[in-house]
């Protein structure tokens, strides 16, 4: 839910998407209130939901780092081999 709310927070992309679907975008004030009144109070197994979301995002970023370096090393090598053929 927190990721859904963040995706639909008042950004240019969210506003454009809302208008394209004939909906009214959420104002910054309302988005902040939703965040403070709902998301900051939500818990999952007694732990604050936003802490869990932050931890999950951090883990996702770390998992992306594990494949980036090998791809950055192998891609030029593969391109070089293809050029040689």
N, C-alpha and C positions, 0 to 999 in steps of 0.2 A: 504494500500500500504506500509506503514511504517513497519508493521509487516511482510509482504512478504519480504521486503528488508532485515529486520533483520534476518529472517529465512535463507535467501540465502546469507548472508554475509560470508566472508571467515573464516569459521570454519572447523574443520576436518570433521564434519558430512555433511556440505554443499558441501565441495569439493568432498567427496566420492559420494554423491548423484548426483552431476553434472557429475562426471566421469562415474558412472553407466549408465547414460542416454546419454553418448557420447557427453557431452557438456563441455565447458571450464569454470572452476570456476573463479569467479571474484576476482581480487587481492585486497589486503587490501587498496591500494592507490585509486583504482577505487571506492571501496565501500565507503571510506571516502569522496570522491568527490561527489558521488551520494547523500550521506547524507547531506553534506554541501550545495551543489548547488541546490538540489531538495527538499529533505524532510524538511530541516530547513526553507525553504521559503514558503512551502505550508501552506495555511490557510483554515479554515472551519468556515463560518459565521464570518469572521474577526478575528478569534482566531488562533494562531499558532497551526498547526496540532500536532506537537510533544508534546505540553502542554496537548492537549486533549488525546493523546495516554498515556502519563504518568499518567494522572488522571484516565483513564479507567483501566490501569494496577493496580493502587493503589486500586481502588474499587474492582477489581477482587480478589486481595490478601486479602482484608478485608472480602469479602464474603466467602472466603475459611475458614477463621478463625472462622466464626460463626458455621460451622458444625463440625469442627475438634474436639473440646472439647467434645460435646455430644457423638460423635462416640468413642472417646478414653475412655469415662466413661462407655458407654453401652456395648461395645464389650467384655471386660473381664467378665462383668456380664452375658451376653448371653452365653459365652463360659463355664462359671462355671455352669450355669443351664443345659446346654447340657451335661456336664460331669456328673452331678448328675443323669440325666435321664438314 
